[in-house]
């Protein structure tokens, strides 16, 4: 008699084990899926950071290119006298391009101008840098530098 009762108890537990295994499998699938989503998000963030950094360097190259053009005293004075102009327009560099605009700043004292370099890079990323240059005593120097997104 005892033998018969033991068999009946196990038969009732068989359904519970199946439910437990299914719940465990569902939990593992959910954890795996969330891991894949997090990995994909991390890759997208890294890609955005990379393209933003590349585009910032393209904008910086635009400032340095314009600065090198203005380094001669007579060129700086000539460009400064025009007041406002596009110094460089859509110069290709690597996977991006930059344009630089100049605005002469008034006031007494040394000649000063603001250069604004706007760059576009991979995945249509855009960055800009604004630099204030001053020409005094035969030397062109950087007064300020500001990056923006």
SESE-661342 format. One line per field, with one value per atom (N, C-alpha, C): residue number from 0; chain; atom name; x, y, z. Coordinates in nm, 2 decimals, always signed. Each point is the difference from the previous one (the first is absolute). Example, Ala and Ser with C-alpha at 12.3 -4.5 7.8 and 13.67 -1.06 7.14 Angstrom:
BEGIN
n [0	0	0	1	1	1]
chain [A	A	A	A	A	A]
atom [N	CA	C	N	CA	C]
c1 [+1.32	-0.09	+0.09	-0.04	+0.09	-0.08]
c2 [-0.57	+0.12	+0.12	+0.11	+0.11	+0.11]
c3 [+0.78	+0.00	+0.00	-0.07	+0.00	+0.08]
//
This chain:
BEGIN
n [0	0	0	1	1	1	2	2	2	3	3	3	4	4	4	5	5	5	6	6	6	7	7	7	8	8	8	9	9	9	10	10	10	11	11	11	12	12	12	13	13	13	14	14	14	15	15	15	16	16	16	17	17	17	18	18	18	19	19	19	20	20	20	21	21	21	22	22	22	23	23	23	24	24	24	25	25	25	26	26	26	27	27	27	28	28	28	29	29	29	30	30	30	31	31	31	32	32	32	33	33	33	34	34	34	35	35	35	36	36	36	37	37	37	38	38	38	39	39	39	40	40	40	41	41	41	42	42	42	43	43	43	44	44	44	45	45	45	46	46	46	47	47	47	48	48	48	49	49	49	50	50	50	51	51	51	52	52	52	53	53	53	54	54	54	55	55	55	56	56	56	57	57	57	58	58	58	59	59	59	60	60	60	61	61	61	62	62	62	63	63	63	64	64	64	65	65	65	66	66	66	67	67	67	68	68	68	69	69	69	70	70	70	71	71	71	72	72	72	73	73	73	74	74	74	75	75	75	76	76	76	77	77	77	78	78	78	79	79	79	80	80	80	81	81	81	82	82	82	83	83	83	84	84	84	85	85	85	86	86	86	87	87	87	88	88	88	89	89	89	90	90	90	91	91	91	92	92	92	93	93	93	94	94	94	95	95	95	96	96	96	97	97	97	98	98	98	99	99	99	100	100	100	101	101	101	102	102	102	103	103	103	104	104	104	105	105	105	106	106	106	107	107	107	108	108	108	109	109	109	110	110	110	111	111	111	112	112	112	113	113	113	114	114	114	115	115	115	116	116	116	117	117	117	118	118	118	119	119	119	120	120	120	121	121	121	122	122	122	123	123	123	124	124	124	125	125	125	126	126	126	127	127	127	128	128	128	129	129	129	130	130	130	131	131	131	132	132	132	133	133	133	134	134	134	135	135	135	136	136	136	137	137	137	138	138	138	139	139	139	140	140	140	141	141	141	142	142	142	143	143	143	144	144	144	145	145	145	146	146	146	147	147	147	148	148	148]
chain [A	A	A	A	A	A	A	A	A	A	A	A	A	A	A	A	A	A	A	A	A	A	A	A	A	A	A	A	A	A	A	A	A	A	A	A	A	A	A	A	A	A	A	A	A	A	A	A	A	A	A	A	A	A	A	A	A	A	A	A	A	A	A	A	A	A	A	A	A	A	A	A	A	A	A	A	A	A	A	A	A	A	A	A	A	A	A	A	A	A	A	A	A	A	A	A	A	A	A	A	A	A	A	A	A	A	A	A	A	A	A	A	A	A	A	A	A	A	A	A	A	A	A	A	A	A	A	A	A	A	A	A	A	A	A	A	A	A	A	A	A	A	A	A	A	A	A	A	A	A	A	A	A	A	A	A	A	A	A	A	A	A	A	A	A	A	A	A	A	A	A	A	A	A	A	A	A	A	A	A	A	A	A	A	A	A	A	A	A	A	A	A	A	A	A	A	A	A	A	A	A	A	A	A	A	A	A	A	A	A	A	A	A	A	A	A	A	A	A	A	A	A	A	A	A	A	A	A	A	A	A	A	A	A	A	A	A	A	A	A	A	A	A	A	A	A	A	A	A	A	A	A	A	A	A	A	A	A	A	A	A	A	A	A	A	A	A	A	A	A	A	A	A	A	A	A	A	A	A	A	A	A	A	A	A	A	A	A	A	A	A	A	A	A	A	A	A	A	A	A	A	A	A	A	A	A	A	A	A	A	A	A	A	A	A	A	A	A	A	A	A	A	A	A	A	A	A	A	A	A	A	A	A	A	A	A	A	A	A	A	A	A	A	A	A	A	A	A	A	A	A	A	A	A	A	A	A	A	A	A	A	A	A	A	A	A	A	A	A	A	A	A	A	A	A	A	A	A	A	A	A	A	A	A	A	A	A	A	A	A	A	A	A	A	A	A	A	A	A	A	A	A	A	A	A	A	A	A	A	A	A	A	A	A	A	A	A	A	A	A	A	A	A	A	A	A	A	A	A	A	A	A	A	A	A	A	A	A	A	A	A	A	A	A	A	A	A]
atom [N	CA	C	N	CA	C	N	CA	C	N	CA	C	N	CA	C	N	CA	C	N	CA	C	N	CA	C	N	CA	C	N	CA	C	N	CA	C	N	CA	C	N	CA	C	N	CA	C	N	CA	C	N	CA	C	N	CA	C	N	CA	C	N	CA	C	N	CA	C	N	CA	C	N	CA	C	N	CA	C	N	CA	C	N	CA	C	N	CA	C	N	CA	C	N	CA	C	N	CA	C	N	CA	C	N	CA	C	N	CA	C	N	CA	C	N	CA	C	N	CA	C	N	CA	C	N	CA	C	N	CA	C	N	CA	C	N	CA	C	N	CA	C	N	CA	C	N	CA	C	N	CA	C	N	CA	C	N	CA	C	N	CA	C	N	CA	C	N	CA	C	N	CA	C	N	CA	C	N	CA	C	N	CA	C	N	CA	C	N	CA	C	N	CA	C	N	CA	C	N	CA	C	N	CA	C	N	CA	C	N	CA	C	N	CA	C	N	CA	C	N	CA	C	N	CA	C	N	CA	C	N	CA	C	N	CA	C	N	CA	C	N	CA	C	N	CA	C	N	CA	C	N	CA	C	N	CA	C	N	CA	C	N	CA	C	N	CA	C	N	CA	C	N	CA	C	N	CA	C	N	CA	C	N	CA	C	N	CA	C	N	CA	C	N	CA	C	N	CA	C	N	CA	C	N	CA	C	N	CA	C	N	CA	C	N	CA	C	N	CA	C	N	CA	C	N	CA	C	N	CA	C	N	CA	C	N	CA	C	N	CA	C	N	CA	C	N	CA	C	N	CA	C	N	CA	C	N	CA	C	N	CA	C	N	CA	C	N	CA	C	N	CA	C	N	CA	C	N	CA	C	N	CA	C	N	CA	C	N	CA	C	N	CA	C	N	CA	C	N	CA	C	N	CA	C	N	CA	C	N	CA	C	N	CA	C	N	CA	C	N	CA	C	N	CA	C	N	CA	C	N	CA	C	N	CA	C	N	CA	C	N	CA	C	N	CA	C	N	CA	C	N	CA	C	N	CA	C	N	CA	C	N	CA	C	N	CA	C	N	CA	C	N	CA	C	N	CA	C	N	CA	C	N	CA	C	N	CA	C	N	CA	C	N	CA	C	N	CA	C	N	CA	C	N	CA	C	N	CA	C	N	CA	C	N	CA	C	N	CA	C]
c1 [+0.08	-0.08	+0.09	+0.10	+0.08	+0.06	+0.03	+0.06	-0.09	-0.13	-0.10	-0.01	+0.01	-0.01	+0.12	+0.11	+0.13	-0.01	-0.05	-0.01	-0.09	-0.11	-0.10	+0.06	+0.08	+0.05	+0.10	+0.08	+0.10	-0.08	-0.10	-0.08	-0.05	-0.04	-0.05	+0.12	+0.12	+0.11	+0.06	-0.03	+0.05	-0.04	-0.12	-0.05	+0.07	+0.04	+0.06	+0.15	+0.06	+0.14	+0.00	-0.10	-0.01	-0.03	-0.08	-0.03	+0.13	+0.07	+0.12	+0.11	+0.01	+0.10	-0.04	-0.13	-0.04	+0.02	-0.03	+0.03	+0.15	+0.08	+0.15	+0.04	-0.05	+0.04	-0.05	-0.12	-0.05	+0.09	+0.04	+0.09	+0.13	+0.06	+0.13	-0.01	-0.11	-0.03	-0.01	-0.07	-0.02	+0.13	+0.09	+0.13	+0.09	+0.00	+0.07	-0.04	-0.13	-0.05	+0.04	-0.01	+0.04	+0.15	+0.08	+0.14	+0.03	-0.07	+0.02	-0.04	-0.11	-0.05	+0.10	+0.06	+0.10	+0.13	+0.04	+0.12	-0.02	-0.12	-0.03	+0.00	-0.06	+0.00	+0.14	+0.08	+0.14	+0.08	-0.02	+0.07	-0.05	-0.13	-0.05	+0.06	+0.01	+0.06	+0.15	+0.07	+0.14	+0.02	-0.09	+0.00	-0.02	-0.10	-0.04	+0.12	+0.06	+0.12	+0.11	+0.03	+0.11	-0.03	-0.12	-0.03	+0.00	-0.04	+0.00	+0.15	+0.08	+0.14	+0.07	-0.02	+0.05	-0.04	-0.13	-0.05	+0.06	+0.02	+0.07	+0.14	+0.07	+0.14	+0.00	-0.11	-0.01	-0.02	-0.09	-0.02	+0.13	+0.07	+0.13	+0.10	+0.00	+0.09	-0.04	-0.13	-0.04	+0.05	+0.00	+0.05	+0.15	+0.07	+0.15	+0.03	-0.08	+0.02	-0.01	-0.11	-0.03	+0.11	+0.04	+0.10	+0.13	+0.04	+0.12	-0.01	-0.12	-0.01	+0.01	-0.04	+0.00	+0.13	+0.09	+0.12	+0.09	-0.01	+0.08	-0.06	+0.07	-0.06	-0.08	+0.05	-0.07	-0.13	+0.00	-0.12	-0.11	+0.05	-0.09	-0.07	+0.08	-0.06	-0.09	+0.03	-0.08	-0.14	+0.01	-0.13	-0.08	+0.07	-0.07	-0.07	+0.05	-0.06	-0.13	-0.02	-0.12	-0.12	+0.03	-0.11	-0.06	-0.05	-0.07	+0.01	+0.04	+0.02	+0.01	-0.02	+0.02	+0.15	+0.08	+0.14	+0.02	-0.07	+0.01	-0.14	-0.03	-0.13	+0.00	-0.06	+0.00	+0.13	+0.09	+0.13	-0.01	+0.02	-0.01	+0.13	-0.03	+0.11	-0.05	+0.06	-0.04	-0.14	-0.08	-0.14	-0.09	+0.06	-0.08	+0.04	-0.05	+0.03	-0.02	+0.07	-0.01	-0.01	-0.07	-0.01	+0.04	+0.07	+0.04	-0.04	-0.07	-0.05	+0.08	+0.03	+0.08	-0.09	+0.01	-0.07	+0.11	+0.02	+0.09	-0.06	+0.07	-0.05	+0.06	-0.09	+0.05	+0.06	+0.02	+0.07	+0.14	+0.04	+0.14	+0.10	+0.12	+0.10	+0.03	+0.06	+0.04	-0.12	+0.02	-0.10	-0.04	-0.13	-0.05	-0.12	+0.00	-0.11	-0.05	-0.12	-0.06	-0.01	+0.05	-0.01	-0.10	-0.09	-0.09	+0.01	+0.04	+0.02	-0.12	-0.07	-0.12	+0.04	-0.01	+0.04	-0.11	-0.01	-0.09	+0.09	-0.05	+0.08	-0.08	+0.05	-0.08	-0.13	-0.10	-0.14	-0.06	+0.04	-0.06	+0.03	+0.10	+0.04	+0.05	-0.04	+0.04	+0.07	+0.11	+0.07	+0.05	+0.01	+0.06	+0.09	+0.10	+0.10	+0.00	+0.01	+0.01	+0.13	+0.09	+0.13	+0.01	+0.06	+0.03	+0.15	+0.04	+0.14	+0.03	+0.12	+0.04	+0.14	+0.02	+0.13	+0.06	+0.11	+0.07	+0.15	+0.08	+0.15	+0.05	-0.07	+0.05	-0.03	-0.09	-0.03	-0.15	-0.05	-0.14	-0.02	-0.08	-0.01	-0.15	-0.02	-0.13	-0.04	-0.12	-0.05	-0.10	-0.09	-0.10	-0.04	-0.05	-0.04	-0.13	-0.10	-0.12	-0.06	-0.02	-0.06	-0.15	-0.08	-0.14	-0.05	-0.11	-0.06	-0.12]
c2 [-0.12	+0.12	+0.13	-0.01	+0.11	+0.03	-0.10	+0.02	+0.08	-0.03	+0.07	+0.15	+0.03	+0.14	+0.08	-0.06	+0.07	+0.04	-0.09	+0.02	+0.11	+0.01	+0.11	+0.14	+0.01	+0.13	+0.05	-0.09	+0.04	+0.05	-0.06	+0.03	+0.15	+0.04	+0.13	+0.10	-0.03	+0.09	+0.01	-0.09	+0.01	+0.13	+0.04	+0.13	+0.12	-0.01	+0.12	+0.01	-0.10	+0.00	+0.06	-0.04	+0.06	+0.15	+0.04	+0.15	+0.07	-0.06	+0.06	+0.02	-0.11	+0.01	+0.10	+0.01	+0.10	+0.14	+0.02	+0.14	+0.03	-0.10	+0.02	+0.04	-0.07	+0.02	+0.14	+0.04	+0.13	+0.11	-0.02	+0.09	+0.02	-0.11	+0.00	+0.07	-0.02	+0.07	+0.15	+0.04	+0.14	+0.07	-0.07	+0.05	+0.01	-0.10	+0.01	+0.11	+0.02	+0.11	+0.14	+0.01	+0.13	+0.03	-0.11	+0.02	+0.04	-0.05	+0.04	+0.14	+0.04	+0.14	+0.10	-0.04	+0.09	+0.01	-0.11	+0.00	+0.08	+0.00	+0.08	+0.15	+0.03	+0.14	+0.05	-0.08	+0.03	+0.03	-0.08	+0.02	+0.13	+0.03	+0.12	+0.13	-0.01	+0.11	+0.02	-0.11	+0.01	+0.05	-0.04	+0.05	+0.15	+0.05	+0.14	+0.08	-0.05	+0.07	+0.01	-0.11	+0.00	+0.10	+0.00	+0.10	+0.14	+0.02	+0.14	+0.05	-0.09	+0.03	+0.03	-0.08	+0.02	+0.13	+0.04	+0.12	+0.12	-0.01	+0.10	+0.03	-0.11	+0.02	+0.06	-0.02	+0.06	+0.15	+0.04	+0.14	+0.07	-0.07	+0.05	+0.02	-0.09	+0.02	+0.12	+0.03	+0.12	+0.13	+0.00	+0.12	+0.01	-0.11	+0.01	+0.04	-0.05	+0.03	+0.16	+0.05	+0.14	+0.08	-0.04	+0.07	+0.00	-0.11	+0.00	+0.10	+0.02	+0.09	+0.15	+0.02	+0.14	+0.03	-0.09	+0.02	+0.11	+0.04	+0.11	+0.13	+0.10	+0.13	+0.07	+0.01	+0.07	-0.07	-0.13	-0.08	+0.02	-0.01	+0.02	+0.14	+0.10	+0.14	+0.01	-0.06	+0.01	-0.07	-0.12	-0.07	+0.07	+0.05	+0.07	+0.12	+0.07	+0.12	-0.03	-0.12	-0.04	-0.02	-0.01	-0.01	-0.14	-0.06	-0.13	-0.07	-0.13	-0.07	-0.15	-0.08	-0.15	-0.02	-0.04	-0.03	-0.13	-0.10	-0.14	-0.05	-0.07	-0.05	-0.15	-0.08	-0.15	-0.06	+0.01	-0.06	-0.15	-0.09	-0.15	-0.04	-0.08	-0.06	-0.13	-0.11	-0.13	-0.03	-0.04	-0.03	+0.12	+0.12	+0.12	+0.12	+0.11	+0.13	+0.11	+0.11	+0.12	+0.13	+0.10	+0.13	+0.09	+0.11	+0.10	+0.14	+0.06	+0.14	+0.09	+0.12	+0.10	+0.12	+0.06	+0.12	+0.09	+0.12	+0.09	+0.06	+0.01	+0.05	+0.14	+0.10	+0.14	+0.03	+0.12	+0.05	+0.05	+0.08	+0.05	-0.11	+0.02	-0.09	-0.10	-0.11	-0.10	-0.05	-0.03	-0.06	-0.14	-0.02	-0.12	-0.05	-0.13	-0.06	-0.14	-0.03	-0.12	-0.10	-0.11	-0.11	-0.10	-0.04	-0.11	-0.11	-0.11	-0.12	-0.10	-0.03	-0.09	-0.12	-0.12	-0.12	-0.10	-0.07	-0.12	-0.12	-0.11	-0.12	-0.12	-0.12	-0.12	+0.00	-0.06	-0.01	+0.13	+0.10	+0.14	+0.07	-0.04	+0.06	+0.14	+0.10	+0.14	+0.05	+0.07	+0.06	+0.13	+0.10	+0.13	+0.04	+0.08	+0.06	+0.15	+0.08	+0.14	+0.04	+0.07	+0.05	+0.15	+0.06	+0.15	+0.01	+0.06	+0.02	+0.15	+0.03	+0.14	+0.02	+0.10	+0.03	+0.12	-0.02	+0.11	-0.03	+0.10	-0.01	-0.10	-0.01	-0.09	-0.15	-0.03	-0.13	-0.02	-0.11	-0.03	-0.10	+0.03	-0.09	-0.03	-0.11	-0.05	+0.06	+0.07	+0.06	-0.10	-0.05	-0.10	-0.11	-0.10	-0.12	-0.06	-0.02	-0.06	-0.11	-0.12	-0.10	-0.02	-0.03	-0.02	-0.11	-0.06	-0.11	+0.04]
c3 [+0.00	+0.00	+0.00	+0.07	+0.01	-0.14	-0.07	-0.13	-0.10	+0.01	-0.08	+0.03	+0.13	+0.03	-0.04	+0.00	-0.03	-0.15	-0.08	-0.15	-0.03	+0.07	-0.02	+0.03	+0.10	+0.04	-0.10	-0.06	-0.10	-0.13	-0.03	-0.12	+0.01	+0.12	+0.02	-0.01	+0.04	+0.00	-0.14	-0.09	-0.14	-0.07	+0.01	-0.06	+0.06	+0.13	+0.06	-0.05	-0.03	-0.05	-0.14	-0.08	-0.14	+0.01	+0.09	+0.01	+0.05	+0.09	+0.05	-0.11	-0.08	-0.11	-0.10	-0.04	-0.09	+0.05	+0.13	+0.06	+0.00	+0.03	-0.01	-0.14	-0.10	-0.14	-0.04	+0.04	-0.03	+0.06	+0.12	+0.07	-0.07	-0.04	-0.07	-0.14	-0.07	-0.13	+0.03	+0.10	+0.03	+0.04	+0.08	+0.03	-0.12	-0.09	-0.12	-0.09	-0.01	-0.09	+0.06	+0.13	+0.06	-0.02	+0.01	-0.02	-0.15	-0.09	-0.14	-0.02	+0.06	-0.02	+0.06	+0.12	+0.07	-0.08	-0.06	-0.09	-0.12	-0.06	-0.12	+0.04	+0.11	+0.04	+0.03	+0.06	+0.03	-0.13	-0.10	-0.12	-0.07	+0.01	-0.06	+0.07	+0.13	+0.08	-0.04	-0.01	-0.04	-0.14	-0.09	-0.14	+0.00	+0.07	+0.01	+0.06	+0.10	+0.06	-0.10	-0.07	-0.10	-0.11	-0.06	-0.11	+0.05	+0.13	+0.05	+0.02	+0.05	+0.02	-0.13	-0.10	-0.13	-0.06	+0.01	-0.05	+0.08	+0.12	+0.08	-0.05	-0.03	-0.05	-0.14	-0.08	-0.13	+0.02	+0.09	+0.03	+0.05	+0.09	+0.04	-0.11	-0.10	-0.11	-0.08	+0.00	-0.07	+0.06	+0.14	+0.07	-0.03	+0.01	-0.03	-0.14	-0.10	-0.14	-0.01	+0.05	-0.01	+0.07	+0.11	+0.08	-0.08	-0.07	-0.08	-0.11	-0.06	-0.11	+0.05	+0.13	+0.05	+0.08	+0.00	+0.08	-0.04	-0.13	-0.05	+0.04	+0.05	+0.04	-0.10	-0.13	-0.10	-0.04	+0.00	-0.03	+0.11	+0.13	+0.11	-0.01	-0.02	-0.01	-0.12	-0.11	-0.12	+0.02	+0.06	+0.03	+0.10	+0.11	+0.11	-0.06	-0.09	-0.06	-0.07	-0.05	-0.07	+0.10	+0.12	+0.11	+0.02	-0.11	+0.02	-0.13	+0.00	-0.12	+0.03	-0.11	+0.01	-0.05	+0.10	-0.04	-0.08	+0.05	-0.06	-0.01	-0.11	-0.02	-0.05	+0.08	-0.04	-0.04	+0.09	-0.02	+0.05	-0.09	+0.04	+0.08	+0.10	+0.08	+0.05	-0.04	+0.04	-0.03	+0.10	-0.02	+0.02	+0.02	+0.03	-0.09	+0.04	-0.07	+0.10	-0.03	+0.09	-0.08	+0.06	-0.05	+0.11	-0.03	+0.10	-0.04	+0.10	-0.02	+0.10	-0.05	+0.08	+0.02	+0.12	+0.03	+0.08	-0.06	+0.07	+0.12	+0.11	+0.12	+0.02	+0.03	+0.01	+0.13	+0.02	+0.13	-0.03	+0.09	-0.01	+0.04	-0.05	+0.04	-0.12	+0.03	-0.10	-0.08	-0.13	-0.08	+0.05	+0.01	+0.06	-0.09	-0.02	-0.08	+0.06	-0.03	+0.04	-0.12	+0.02	-0.10	+0.05	-0.09	+0.04	-0.11	+0.05	-0.09	+0.03	-0.11	+0.01	-0.08	+0.06	-0.07	+0.00	-0.11	-0.01	-0.01	+0.06	-0.01	-0.03	+0.03	-0.03	+0.07	-0.06	+0.05	+0.03	-0.08	+0.01	+0.14	+0.07	+0.12	-0.03	+0.09	-0.02	+0.13	-0.01	+0.11	-0.05	+0.10	-0.04	+0.11	-0.04	+0.09	-0.03	+0.10	-0.01	+0.06	-0.07	+0.05	-0.02	+0.10	-0.01	-0.02	-0.11	-0.04	+0.01	+0.04	+0.01	-0.06	-0.07	-0.06	+0.06	+0.07	+0.07	-0.01	-0.01	+0.00	-0.10	-0.12	-0.10	+0.02	+0.09	+0.04	+0.01	-0.06	+0.02	+0.11	+0.10	+0.11	+0.03	+0.07	+0.03	+0.13	+0.01	+0.12	+0.07	-0.07	+0.06	-0.10	+0.05	-0.07	+0.06	-0.08	+0.05	-0.10	+0.05	-0.08	+0.03	-0.10	+0.02	-0.08	+0.03	-0.07	-0.07]
//
